[in-house]
Amino acid sequence: MEMVAHLVPSKDAFVSLPPSVVDQIFAASESTASMVFRLEWKQADGTARTACVSWMGGASTNGTQDLEIPMELGGCLGLGEGQRVRVKALKSVKRARTVNVTPLTEDDWEVVELYPSELEAQLLNQLQIVSVGTVIPIWTSNGVCLRVTVDSIEPPPSAKVACAR
């Protein structure tokens, strides 16, 4: 299905779906604990882009049929406000045993040095899906955002799905 990406302030990496879509998911009695979606879009220069995102049951609050994406996550993925995206549910997304990440900038390294003990817990609270090469935002309990690049996932995800939980 096609939707318009609306960037919203949020300190996690979970998307919110239009209320009508949420109602359809609940009516279908599908597992609503979390779902994974692939987003596909074209940038202004015509370059095709894809990204995997997770949904934890949230409905869009603006009353439209927009897909709400946390502003920091949208920026990391290269999604702009009002970007038209194709949204497809992914099934059979495997669980990762290990995810290796690298802070994106020198400032991000400094945040890692300041808050090393809480970052793993924050990752697990704020993120449910990863893809190799993707930059993801992580918020500390003090409200500081850092960005990390996903370097590797073990076991590696299938080429068809290209992401892991």
C-alpha positions as a Python dict, from the first residue, in 0.01 Angstrom:
ca = {
    (1, 'M'): (0, 0, 0),
    (2, 'E'): (110, 358, -59),
    (3, 'M'): (135, 613, 221),
    (4, 'V'): (284, 953, 288),
    (5, 'A'): (566, 968, 544),
    (6, 'H'): (505, 1223, 817),
    (7, 'L'): (804, 1291, 1044),
    (8, 'V'): (716, 1327, 1412),
    (9, 'P'): (917, 1394, 1728),
    (10, 'S'): (979, 1066, 1910),
    (11, 'K'): (1264, 912, 2107),
    (12, 'D'): (1243, 565, 1957),
    (13, 'A'): (1251, 401, 1614),
    (14, 'F'): (893, 269, 1589),
    (15, 'V'): (658, 380, 1314),
    (16, 'S'): (287, 449, 1365),
    (17, 'L'): (35, 330, 1109),
    (18, 'P'): (-289, 498, 999),
    (19, 'P'): (-579, 408, 1232),
    (20, 'S'): (-764, 228, 952),
    (21, 'V'): (-464, 1, 892),
    (22, 'V'): (-427, -66, 1266),
    (23, 'D'): (-798, -161, 1276),
    (24, 'Q'): (-745, -404, 985),
    (25, 'I'): (-450, -568, 1162),
    (26, 'F'): (-648, -613, 1485),
    (27, 'A'): (-955, -738, 1294),
    (28, 'A'): (-740, -998, 1118),
    (29, 'S'): (-631, -1125, 1463),
    (30, 'E'): (-269, -1114, 1355),
    (31, 'S'): (4, -1098, 1613),
    (32, 'T'): (16, -737, 1719),
    (33, 'A'): (316, -754, 1951),
    (34, 'S'): (532, -614, 1673),
    (35, 'M'): (542, -622, 1296),
    (36, 'V'): (811, -545, 1043),
    (37, 'F'): (754, -343, 727),
    (38, 'R'): (969, -270, 424),
    (39, 'L'): (946, 87, 299),
    (40, 'E'): (1029, 161, -65),
    (41, 'W'): (1059, 509, -214),
    (42, 'K'): (1238, 713, -477),
    (43, 'Q'): (1453, 1008, -389),
    (44, 'A'): (1435, 1336, -581),
    (45, 'D'): (1715, 1218, -811),
    (46, 'G'): (1519, 901, -895),
    (47, 'T'): (1734, 669, -683),
    (48, 'A'): (1530, 380, -539),
    (49, 'R'): (1564, 333, -162),
    (50, 'T'): (1440, 72, 82),
    (51, 'A'): (1442, 38, 459),
    (52, 'C'): (1295, -198, 717),
    (53, 'V'): (1106, -49, 1010),
    (54, 'S'): (914, -188, 1305),
    (55, 'W'): (567, -119, 1438),
    (56, 'M'): (469, -178, 1801),
    (57, 'G'): (95, -110, 1777),
    (58, 'G'): (91, 270, 1750),
    (59, 'A'): (-167, 454, 1540),
    (60, 'S'): (-98, 783, 1362),
    (61, 'T'): (-225, 1074, 1567),
    (62, 'N'): (-278, 1331, 1295),
    (63, 'G'): (-605, 1175, 1175),
    (64, 'T'): (-488, 1110, 822),
    (65, 'Q'): (-365, 807, 633),
    (66, 'D'): (-2, 904, 694),
    (67, 'L'): (274, 676, 814),
    (68, 'E'): (433, 849, 1112),
    (69, 'I'): (809, 803, 1138),
    (70, 'P'): (1026, 935, 1420),
    (71, 'M'): (1209, 1242, 1292),
    (72, 'E'): (1559, 1116, 1379),
    (73, 'L'): (1492, 777, 1217),
    (74, 'G'): (1354, 944, 906),
    (75, 'G'): (1666, 1158, 881),
    (76, 'C'): (1893, 856, 921),
    (77, 'L'): (1703, 670, 647),
    (78, 'G'): (1701, 969, 412),
    (79, 'L'): (1322, 1011, 425),
    (80, 'G'): (1185, 1361, 399),
    (81, 'E'): (857, 1506, 521),
    (82, 'G'): (577, 1422, 278),
    (83, 'Q'): (775, 1150, 98),
    (84, 'R'): (549, 894, -70),
    (85, 'V'): (643, 542, 37),
    (86, 'R'): (526, 195, -53),
    (87, 'V'): (470, -12, 262),
    (88, 'K'): (485, -391, 266),
    (89, 'A'): (455, -621, 568),
    (90, 'L'): (741, -870, 606),
    (91, 'K'): (688, -1211, 756),
    (92, 'S'): (950, -1458, 873),
    (93, 'V'): (1202, -1202, 994),
    (94, 'K'): (1466, -1396, 1187),
    (95, 'R'): (1604, -1295, 1524),
    (96, 'A'): (1960, -1170, 1548),
    (97, 'R'): (2190, -1319, 1807),
    (98, 'T'): (2450, -1043, 1774),
    (99, 'V'): (2440, -696, 1617),
    (100, 'N'): (2766, -504, 1578),
    (101, 'V'): (2743, -127, 1547),
    (102, 'T'): (2985, 164, 1511),
    (103, 'P'): (2912, 521, 1624),
    (104, 'L'): (2872, 743, 1318),
    (105, 'T'): (3067, 1055, 1422),
    (106, 'E'): (3322, 1166, 1677),
    (107, 'D'): (3039, 1324, 1879),
    (108, 'D'): (2857, 989, 1877),
    (109, 'W'): (3173, 817, 2007),
    (110, 'E'): (3179, 1067, 2293),
    (111, 'V'): (2819, 980, 2385),
    (112, 'V'): (2915, 609, 2388),
    (113, 'E'): (3202, 690, 2625),
    (114, 'L'): (2971, 889, 2854),
    (115, 'Y'): (2686, 632, 2867),
    (116, 'P'): (2836, 288, 2792),
    (117, 'S'): (2632, 83, 3038),
    (118, 'E'): (2288, 200, 2930),
    (119, 'L'): (2325, 187, 2551),
    (120, 'E'): (2252, -183, 2505),
    (121, 'A'): (1934, -156, 2712),
    (122, 'Q'): (1828, 156, 2523),
    (123, 'L'): (1886, -20, 2192),
    (124, 'L'): (1655, -301, 2295),
    (125, 'N'): (1386, -58, 2421),
    (126, 'Q'): (1392, 172, 2120),
    (127, 'L'): (1452, -56, 1826),
    (128, 'Q'): (1315, -387, 1705),
    (129, 'I'): (1463, -423, 1356),
    (130, 'V'): (1810, -376, 1203),
    (131, 'S'): (1967, -398, 857),
    (132, 'V'): (2337, -399, 772),
    (133, 'G'): (2457, -57, 658),
    (134, 'T'): (2165, 129, 813),
    (135, 'V'): (2224, 426, 1042),
    (136, 'I'): (1999, 420, 1347),
    (137, 'P'): (1936, 677, 1623),
    (138, 'I'): (1958, 579, 1990),
    (139, 'W'): (1843, 804, 2275),
    (140, 'T'): (2007, 798, 2616),
    (141, 'S'): (1797, 839, 2932),
    (142, 'N'): (1932, 1196, 2949),
    (143, 'G'): (1772, 1278, 2612),
    (144, 'V'): (2096, 1272, 2412),
    (145, 'C'): (2070, 1117, 2066),
    (146, 'L'): (2357, 932, 1904),
    (147, 'R'): (2370, 758, 1568),
    (148, 'V'): (2529, 423, 1495),
    (149, 'T'): (2584, 228, 1176),
    (150, 'V'): (2489, -140, 1176),
    (151, 'D'): (2808, -320, 1066),
    (152, 'S'): (2704, -684, 1090),
    (153, 'I'): (2427, -914, 1208),
    (154, 'E'): (2472, -1275, 1325),
    (155, 'P'): (2327, -1490, 1195),
    (156, 'P'): (2308, -1290, 872),
    (157, 'P'): (1955, -1214, 750),
    (158, 'S'): (1834, -1369, 425),
    (159, 'A'): (1894, -1164, 111),
    (160, 'K'): (1518, -1159, 47),
    (161, 'V'): (1429, -999, 379),
    (162, 'A'): (1761, -815, 445),
    (163, 'C'): (1680, -734, 809),
    (164, 'A'): (1666, -906, 1147),
    (165, 'R'): (1487, -861, 1480),
}
